[in-house]
Amino acid sequence: MPLQAIVFDLDGVLIDSEPLWEEVRRGYVDAHGGRWLPDTQERLMGMSTEEWASYIATDLVDGVTAEEVAYEVIDQMSQRYDEGLPLLPGAEEAVRRLAQYRPLGLASSAPRALIDLVLGKLGVEGQFRTTLSTEEVENGKPEPDGYLTVAARLDVPPENCAAIEDSSNGIRSAHAAGMTVVALPRPAHPVAEDALALAAHVASDLDEVTPDLLEAIHK
């Protein structure tokens, strides 16, 4: 099964946005008199916009709708990105390097508006054949819907794709789709051991993710 395409995640892979997401969503919950639970951040990672907004409106904050939650949080995230992207080292270089090797897709839990904003500000939107927000599929990560849809849009069997993921739910999602997974864990959000075991390779940074590496680990 030759490697025919590479699918990136966005948050935690190209931008160090998880701490910002936590800050903004926690701030929203606090400002509305809600309750932030010990497992809230872990549960939120990988959820689609509809899923996390519904979770906040149902379980954490009283008297708000999911639509109100999503609108305010996404607006605050957009403002923060406009002030400056929290790029991870080697992000632009990795995208351009791998785009020269194989077609690229992107499967992200971020809202469509933020995906387009980030890729536009980074100047790499033209490097991706297709991008997807899990807003656009039925189930967010850890379900495989997003990755399967990106593979279909690329017209490549998912087992002929490699995925680059940072989170437990993201790794589970890409693996469930049948892709070869490179894990890129972020220290602030350790990956669960059972999820890490699903990865074909654990990379320390994006510079490590080269065509030679992907060829070597793809079975």
Disulfide bonds with the S-S distance in Angstrom:
none
